[in-house]
Amino acid sequence: MQTFAKPFENPAGSPIRELFPYLSRPGIISLAGGYPSLSLFDTEGLAAASQKALMDHAASLQYGATEGSVPLRTGLVQLMHSRGIGVDVNDILVTTGSQQAFDLLIRVCVEPGDAVWVETPAYPAAIQALRLAGAQIGSVPVDEHGLDVDALAQLLQAPGAVKPKLLYTVPTFSNPSGALLTQARRERLVALAVQHGFLLVEDDPYGELQFQALGVKTLCEMGAQAHGKASPVVYLSSLSKTVSPGLRIGWMVAHADILRRCCIAKQTVDLCTSPLAQSVAAHYLASGRYGETVVRASAEYGRRMTALADGLTAALGGRLRWFKPRGGMFMWVEIVQTVDAQALFLAAVEQGVLYVPGSAFYPGLPNTQTLRLSFAAPSVADITEGVQRLARAMQALPG
Ligand SMILES: Cc1ncc(COP(=O)(O)O)c(C=O)c1O
């Protein structure tokens, strides 16, 4: 009988990937995945970038440097500047999606038994990566205004509290809560990280998908401004939600000591991120089409979010609680009555609509009356119909 490494003796798979089989049901409407809309991919721009990438075959078809190609990192430096973050090429490690960036960071920083705290509800693949690393995962609650910094301060001061090595958060349009962390909370959060000596992992794949002006700074910018090279922030981002997840292009910005170690860890993971994908991404960024693509996507996602919010108000107003996100792809919903979101899920599948039950987003005891709806991939018409189906599923439940 094969024996396995401890974390893989009895591993739980991704709760979201387990929903995949339902997606193939004829006529199903999915409000489940965090997928960008197929109709919003800039295929023309990506085709031109791919053509250029192939013409430069000595770079794109050969192995490349583990830290990432200089042309792509140059494009990402400009992108980071547009987000208010002053970095240079050496401050960036290109990764195979931002998921890999988080995984590398954990390899480098977390040993079994180390305390790592995550905002809760949290992105499930972050929880999964931490579980496989054997971290002691702690929860910090999130409300409509993002991570609850008062609760965090209390947890840090609790008698006998083991302080975390890392705190993971998605401050801008979180997955799954959709929340935007306020500027005042951001300031407090960076200060708490410095005071208590933990790394603040800012995962930012959605920050550019804004439905209105934000008025907040990234934790990364604030950390660098206040603390320079001693900033506690590790910043992760991705082209997955704005350009294409198929490219698998993400990146990390961190202190040189962290970046160098993550680069060494990456050498044994995949040698380098696909040079072909990097070259396509670099040419795409250089083409100047990125800005327009993001503006178009944000406007469409804003329309879809409004359709979802209006539909929920009309069909399920008194029965669900939610707030309108100001960007991103997700709406976090709480069922007002005592209805288990897992039971509702089965009724919803019967009616032909999918969502993700909230229990997927808790490292510990879940609030079983919560669920995540994504408005990014389905059309406005499908969202409207999906909400009707959800309302019928709710009616079909006893009680
Ligand atoms: C919060 C968050 N972080 C990271 C990722 C992974 O992104 P990537 O495709 O860059 O690996 C996702 C994807 O859903 C996400 O929602």
The ligand as an SDF file (V2000), in Angstrom:
LIG
                    3D

 16 16  0  0  0  0  0  0  0  0999 V2000
   -8.5800   36.1270   -4.6170 C   0  0  0  0  0  0  0  0  0  0  0  0
   -7.9410   35.3130   -5.6800 C   0  0  0  0  0  0  0  0  0  0  0  0
   -6.6160   35.1400   -5.6740 N   0  0  0  0  0  0  0  0  0  0  0  0
   -5.9980   34.4150   -6.6100 C   0  0  0  0  0  0  0  0  0  0  0  0
   -6.7080   33.8070   -7.6230 C   0  0  0  0  0  0  0  0  0  0  0  0
   -5.9540   32.9660   -8.6210 C   0  0  0  0  0  0  0  0  0  0  0  0
   -5.6900   33.6820   -9.7480 O   0  0  0  0  0  0  0  0  0  0  0  0
   -4.6780   33.1920  -10.8610 P   0  0  0  0  0  0  0  0  0  0  0  0
   -5.5020   32.7770  -12.0190 O   0  0  0  0  0  0  0  0  0  0  0  0
   -3.8380   34.3920  -11.1360 O   0  0  0  0  0  0  0  0  0  0  0  0
   -3.8580   32.0740  -10.3050 O   0  0  0  0  0  0  0  0  0  0  0  0
   -8.0910   33.9600   -7.6820 C   0  0  0  0  0  0  0  0  0  0  0  0
   -8.8740   33.2760   -8.7300 C   0  0  0  0  0  0  0  0  0  0  0  0
  -10.0500   33.0790   -8.6370 O   0  0  0  0  0  0  0  0  0  0  0  0
   -8.7190   34.7320   -6.6830 C   0  0  0  0  0  0  0  0  0  0  0  0
  -10.0400   34.9110   -6.6610 O   0  0  0  0  0  0  0  0  0  0  0  0
  1  2  1  0
  2  3  1  0
  2 15  2  0
  3  4  2  0
  4  5  1  0
  5  6  1  0
  5 12  2  0
  6  7  1  0
  7  8  1  0
  8  9  2  0
  8 10  1  0
  8 11  1  0
 12 13  1  0
 12 15  1  0
 13 14  2  0
 15 16  1  0
M  END
$$$$
